[in-house]
Every structure is written in C-alpha cells, then in structure tokens.
Amino acid sequence: MIEKKTVGEQIFNIFNILLMLVLIVISLYPLMYVLFASVSDPRLLIQAHGEILWRPVGNINLAAYRLAFSDPTIMTGYLNTLIVVTGGLAINLFLTSMGAYCLSRKDVYWNRLFTILIIITMVFTGGIIPLALTVRGLGLFNSRWALVLPVAVNTFNLIIMRTAMKEIPDSLVESAQIDGAGHVLILFRIMLPLSKAVLAVMVLYYGVGHWNAWAHAVMFIQSPDRMPLQVVLRNILLQNQFTDAMQGIAETDRLSVSETIRYATIIIATVPILMLYPFLQKFFAKGVMIGSVKG
C-alpha cells in the first residue's frame, strides 16, 4: 500500500526538484558554454563576446580542435600527464594501501600514536620553501618524480582506507594467518579485494589530483618537454602561447582563432577525467561512506 504524502511533503519534494534543476543548470552551463564556443565560428564568436551561448555561433567549426591537436606542446603535455597519472597512481595506491593496512592492525606497536602523528600533518604543513628544499636536496628538480613523490600519500585518503580495512572482520585475517599467510599475502589476497569500493575512490581522488596538478610543475619543472598538460593549458589561456599551431594563419585571424583554441584545449583537458567518473560512480558513494562511518 502506497502511503499518501502530505501537502507539506509534496511542496518540499517540488522545492527539492526545482533546486536540483537549478543546480544542474548552474553546474553544466559553464561546460556547455566552453563546448559551444570551441566549435563556433571564430569571427562570429569574437563579435558575440559576453553573450550567453545556448548553441554554437555560426556553423559548427572543428578547426580549433585540429589546430590544438597539431600543436606539439599540447600532445607532449598530454603524454607527460598520462605518465604522471599512471605512475603516480601506482605509487599512491601501493603506499596508501601499505600504510592503511599497518594502521588498521590492532597488534601494531604505537598504532594510535602513529595515527595521531599522521593526522596532525593534515593541520600543520612545512610549507612551500621546505618542500622546494627537499625536492632539490633529493635531486628531483626538473624531473617528473617531483610531481609524484611529494604527493605519494595523502593523509585524508590514508585515513579513509584505514577505516575501511578496520571494518574487515579480524576472523578472516586470523584464519589466513593460521593457514600460514604472511602480511603481504593477507594485504593483496584479502584486504584489497574486499576494499574495491575504497580503491575506486582512491583512483578517482588521486587521479583527479594528478590530472589537475600544475603548481608543482610550475615550481619544479623547467624543461618544456616535461611540462604536464595543465601547465601547457595555463600558458595558452594566460600567456597566449602557441607554437606551430598558429603558423599559416593570417595575422588578422589569429586573435579570433586563438580564442576558439583556448576553449578547445579546455575541453581536451576536461573530457578524459569526466569519462572516468561513470565507470567509478557505482563504487564512489559506497567507498566514501565506508570511510566516514568511524575513525
């Protein structure tokens, strides 16, 4: 039997639906604006500057994407970002899972003390200057390792995974130990397979962090051939830096064409990470809730 909702509940539901629709429009429109602008006619787009776009201006024009992909700096930045994301994710997941397993075991000496000291790092940090001195002292300056090792373990992610592993019954670990399994085998054969939801959250958190990272690259990378995509995108948006992509274009058309290339590069840099979320979405809510049940 379906319970009839009161007038107050119906009004509340209508208000929630309208609020969600407004939030959806507010969230999606900036991305739709960039998408429409990237495929618009360059000259007409300049004339329509400041106007609200609900569709591409003029005929659909994909020249900006052809020019963007022909720019070697963008493709090099893409490659560098993929290297950092894949290598960084492997290091992040390995070290975070090892640390979380250690902190989740009750028989580890000074477990609570280690946990408190790690949590303190979420409040107090050394700052940029000690980080720069450490990177230079370790010989990581102007190396892709400078984009991976300083952020190898995120404290927040470590605590989430630790909490998830603490909720796995001790009887599973004890039975594995009785059968002669060591800690490495227990971690990779029991803990991680039972923590797939949290691992998916870690992949999303760490992956988005590496994909969007640019501050460390600006500070520690000098060689243009090692710059990640976000730094290349920053140079295009703020400094209007283009290489071979703008050659062969008339001087009078470069301003309008450069405007559409800016929007195209934003789409190129955003779409891959947006495509990742639908595959991890079913694990995301469950993984976050696991880490928020208890500390």
PECORZI-V911596 format. One record per pair of residues at least 12 apart in sequence whose ideal C-beta (glycine too) atoms are under 8 Angstrom apart, sorted by the first residue. I is the first residue (numbers start at 1). GAP is how many residues later the second one is. If there is no record, write none. Layout:
BEGIN
i = [I:I]
gap = [GAP:GAP]
END
This chain:
BEGIN
i = [31:32:33:33:34:34:34:35:35:36:36:36:36:36:37:37:37:37:37:37:38:38:38:38:38:38:38:39:39:39:39:39:39:39:40:40:40:40:40:40:40:41:41:41:41:41:42:42:42:42:42:42:42:42:43:43:44:44:45:45:45:45:45:46:46:46:61:63:63:64:64:64:64:64:65:65:67:67:67:67:67:68:68:68:68:68:69:70:70:71:71:71:71:72:72:73:73:73:73:73:73:74:74:74:74:74:76:76:76:76:77:77:77:77:77:77:77:78:78:80:80:80:80:80:80:81:81:81:81:81:83:84:84:84:84:84:84:85:85:85:87:87:88:88:88:88:88:88:89:89:89:89:91:91:91:92:92:92:92:92:92:92:93:93:93:93:95:95:96:96:96:96:96:96:97:97:97:97:97:97:98:99:99:99:99:100:100:100:100:100:101:101:101:101:101:102:103:103:103:103:104:104:104:104:104:106:115:118:118:118:119:119:121:122:122:128:131:132:132:134:135:135:140:141:142:142:142:142:142:143:143:143:144:144:146:146:146:147:147:147:147:147:147:147:148:150:151:151:151:151:154:154:154:157:157:157:157:159:159:160:160:160:160:160:160:160:160:161:161:161:161:163:163:163:163:163:163:164:164:164:164:164:164:165:165:166:167:167:168:168:168:168:172:172:173:173:176:176:196:197:197:197:197:198:198:198:199:199:200:200:200:200:201:201:201:201:201:201:202:203:204:204:204:204:207:207:208:211:211:211:211:212:212:213:213:214:214:214:214:217:217:218:218:229:230:232:233:233:233:236:236:236:237:237:237:240:242:242:245:246]
gap = [239:21:19:20:229:232:233:228:232:17:18:19:20:21:16:19:20:222:223:226:26:27:222:225:226:228:229:17:21:22:23:25:26:221:13:16:17:18:20:21:220:15:16:17:18:20:19:21:22:211:214:215:217:218:210:213:13:14:12:13:211:214:215:209:210:213:199:194:197:193:196:197:199:200:199:203:178:179:190:194:197:177:193:196:197:200:199:174:175:171:172:173:174:171:172:151:154:159:162:168:170:155:158:171:191:194:148:149:151:156:150:151:152:153:154:155:156:151:190:64:145:146:147:148:149:129:130:147:148:149:61:60:63:64:126:129:144:122:125:126:57:61:59:60:63:64:118:122:114:117:118:121:57:58:61:59:60:61:62:65:110:114:106:109:110:113:57:58:57:58:61:62:65:106:64:90:94:95:98:102:89:19:54:59:63:58:61:62:64:65:64:82:85:86:90:12:12:15:55:59:58:59:61:62:64:64:47:37:40:41:36:40:34:33:34:91:19:87:88:16:15:85:80:79:78:79:80:81:84:77:78:83:77:82:70:74:75:63:66:69:70:73:74:81:62:66:58:59:62:65:51:52:55:44:45:48:49:132:136:38:41:42:127:128:130:131:132:34:37:41:130:127:128:129:130:131:132:31:33:34:123:126:127:26:30:128:123:126:22:23:26:27:18:22:13:17:13:14:87:86:89:90:93:89:92:93:84:88:80:83:84:87:79:82:83:86:87:90:85:77:72:73:76:80:66:69:65:18:19:61:62:18:61:15:17:14:16:17:20:13:14:13:16:40:39:33:32:33:36:25:26:29:25:28:29:18:16:19:16:12]
END
